[in-house]
Amino acid sequence: MEQSSQRARRAEALGARLPPLQVAAARVAATVWQGVHGRRRAGVGEGVWQFRPYLAGDEARRIDWRKSARADGLIVRETEWEAAQTVCLWRDGSPSMHWRSKAAAEEKGARADLLLLALAALLLRGGERVRLLGSAQVFSGAGGLERMAAALPGLAAEDGLPAPAAPVPRHGRVVLIGDFLAPSEAIAASVGRLAALPTTGHLLQVLDPAELVLPYHGRVRFTGLEQEVPTLVRRVDGLRGAYAARLAAQQQHLATIAAGVGWGYGLHQTDHAPETALLALYLALSGERAGR
């Protein structure tokens, strides 16, 4: 019950800041868009991949009226090309993302929300179809970003990883944004499930600058955001080397997990400009390099 109440409070807080968040996302996306070209492809492919119920945002021309007449509701044709162009986005909504140090202007979760919506804005502008991982609703067209922003507060994450049954289109693309500080075995299992369809994807690790360098001195009490037992460290300076090695090992695991399924991996610090991370994400999805 307490966890449900906490989720509800966070959803309300996120909903309250969605209008300025949308504006910020659109601004970041517009900045990046000036440096890239739209990738809208002509045609919709010929092979029908699946039939599915009509979802808000689907174009009327994709409705199969013959099948709809025999069903309880509208049925949509989804071709293999269209499925391949669906990009599924997810951001970590767990408590660990609701933290920031004095060196950062915003929490990790706020930056993850901004990057997710800004990436969606870029993809929608390029003619792509976008879905929030864990939801069946597909967003496209001019009103897609507003509808996605409205749906974002309902995207929950209990343990910092996508739900095991999160639906992903076959041959679709996946972008996961989070701090990825969970055990590497759990991350590997989650990515493996998503990549088995098959899909292509990208992991973007979002960390506060303090999490990268452990800039504390002397006696420090560390209190977690996920009901961990507080830990008193008498001389935190002496742990800095071991901490750096442990974090480097975690990041190497993430890179290995991603490479093992043909995905990409990147790191973003919350004290850096979001445009840099967004450009790298967008180019990774399009198969280009940032230095091109």
N, C-alpha and C positions, 0 to 999 in steps of 0.2 A: 504494500500500500504506500509506504514511504517513497519507494522508487518511482511509482506511478505519479505521485504528487510532485516529485522533483522534475520528472519529465514534463508534466503539465506546466510547471512554472517556467521551465526553459523554453518550451514551445511558445508560451505567452510572451516571454521576453524577446524571442526571435521575431514573432509576429509583429510586435510593436515597432521593431526597427527595420522591417522589410522595405517600406518605401525609400528611406535613405540608402539602404543596402542595395536596392535595385538601381538607384541612380548611380551609386558608386561603381557597381558592376558594369553598367552600361558605359560609364566614363572610361573605365580601365579597358573594356573591350574595344571601344572606339579608338583609343590610343594605339592598341596593338593592331587593329584592323588596317590602320594606315600603312603598316609595313608588310601586309600579306594580301594575297589576292583571293577572291571567292573561289570555292572549289565545287560549285554546283554542277552536276553532271546532267546531260540531256538524256531523256529516256528513263523508263522505270524498270527495264528488264522484262523478260518474257516468261521465265519459269516461275509458276506459282509455288511459293514455299509453304504457305499455310493459310488457312482461313481462321479468323478469330472474331470475337464480338467487336462491334463498333465502339471506339473510345473517343472521348471529347478531343477535338482537334484534328481528327481524321478527315480527309477530303472526301466530299460526296462522290467523286468519280471512282473512288476505290471500293464503293459498296457493291457487293454482289447481290443484285436484286432477286435473282432466281433462288439462291440459297436462303436469302432473307425471308422470302415468301414462305419457305418451309420451316422456318425457325421462329422462336418467340421474340426475336429482336433482330436488329440490323447486323449483317455479317460482312466483314471486310476481307478483301483479297490482299495478301501481303506477299510480294514477290521476293525472290532470294536477293535481288539487288537492294531492295528497300530494307530488308532485314540486315544486310551487311552494312548499310549506312546508318543504322541506329547506334547511337553512342549512349551507353549507360553510365551515369555519373553517381558517385557516392562520396559522402564525406562523413568522417567519424564524428558522431554526436555524443560520445561518452564523456563522463565528467572530467577525464584528464585533459580534454581540450579546452576546458574553461579555466585557463590559467595563463598568466603573463607575468613577466618580471618587469622591473623598472626600465629595462633597456628596450622594451617593446611598447608600441603605442596601442596594441590591441591583443586580445586573447588569440590563442591558436585556432579556436573554433570560429571566431569571427573572421579570421583570414581565410579559413577553409571555406566558409559560406561565400565569401566574396569571390574567391577563385572559382568555385563551382558555378556560380551564377554568371560570372564574366566569361568563363569558357562556354557555357550554354549559349550566351548571347552571340559569341563568335560563330559557334556551330550553326545556330539557327539562321544567322545572317548569311552563312554560306550555303544554306539550303538543306542542312542535315536534319535528321529526326533525333530527338533527345528524350531520354527516359531516366527517371530517378531509380536507381537500383533498389529493388524491394517494392516497386510499384509497377503496375501494368499500364499506367497512363503514359501515352506518348505525346510529346510536345513538338509542335512544328509551326512554322509561319510567324507572322508579325506579332500575334498575341501569345506566342509560346512562352516567352520569358516571364511575363506577368503571371501566367498560370502556374509555371514551375515554381516561381517565388512563393506563391500562395500555398503550394503543396510541400515546400521545404520543411516547415516546422513539424510535419508529421513523419519525417524521415528519422527514425530512432535507431540507436545502436546500443545494445546492452553491454557488450564487451569490447568495443572498439574495432570490431570486424563486421563485414557484411553478413547478413543472415544466411544460413546454409541453403535455404530454398529460394534465394533471390533470383527472380527470372531474368535471363539474359538471352537475347535472340542468337540463334546459331549464326556464326560468322560476324557477330556484332563486335563492337569495341567497348572497352571498359576503362574508366578512369577512377581510381580509388585515391582519396585525399585524406590523410590522417597523420597522427604522430607515429604510428606503428611501433609502439613501445611494448606491445604484447609479446609473449614468447614466440620466437621465430617458428617453432613447430606449428603453432596455431595459425600464424600468418601463411605459412607454406600450404597448409591444408585448405585454408579459405581461398587462396589464389588458385590452387590446383583444381578446386571444384569449378571455379569460374572459367578457367582456361580449358577445361575438358570438352567444351561444346563443339567446335573450338572457337576461341575468340582471340582478339589481340587486345593489348591493354597497357596501362601505365600506372605505376605507383608514384605518388608524390608525397614525400614525407615533409610535414610541416612542423618545425620545432622553434621554440623560443631561443633567442641567443644564449640565455643563461643555461639552457639544457645542453648546449654545445661546449661550453667552457667551464662550467661550475665556478662562477666568479666569487664565491663566498670565502670568508676567512674566520678562523677561530672556532668558537663553539656555536653550533647551529642545530636547531630542532627542525626536522623536516616533517611536514604534515601532508599526507596524501589527500587526493580528492575522491578516491574510490574506496573509502572505509579502511584504508591501510592503518596499521598501528604506527603512531608517531615514532620517529627515530631521532635520538639525540646523538649527534656526532661532535665529539669534544674538540677535534682538530681536523676540520674539513680540508684544510690545505694538504694534509698528508694523503688524502684520497683522490686528489685531482688526477694523478697519473693513471691509477687503476680505473677511475671513472672514464677517462678519455679512451682507454683501451677497450673497455666494455662497450661504450657507445660505438666505437669504430667497428668492433666485431658485429654488433647488431646491424649497422648499416651495410657491412659486407654481406651479411646474411640476406638482407633485403635485396641487394643487387643480384646476388646469386639466385634467389627465388624468382625474381623477375626474369632474369636471363634464361633460366631453366625452362620457362614456358614461352619464351620469345617476346616478353614484355619489356618495357622500359622502366627505369627508376630514376628519380630525381629528388633533390633536397631543396627546401625553401625555408629561409629564416624569416621570422615575422618582423624583423627590423629592416628587411630589404624591400625594395619596391615590388608590388604584386605584378606589375607589367612584365618583369623579367621571367617570372615563373609561368605566367600565362602564355607568353610567346613560345617558351620551350615546350609547354604542353601541347599547344596548338600545332606546332611544327612536328612534334613527335607523332601526333595522330595522323598528320598528312604525309609522313614519311620523309620530311625534309629536315635540314639541319639549320640551327639558329644562325650559323655563320655564313649561310649561303648568300 
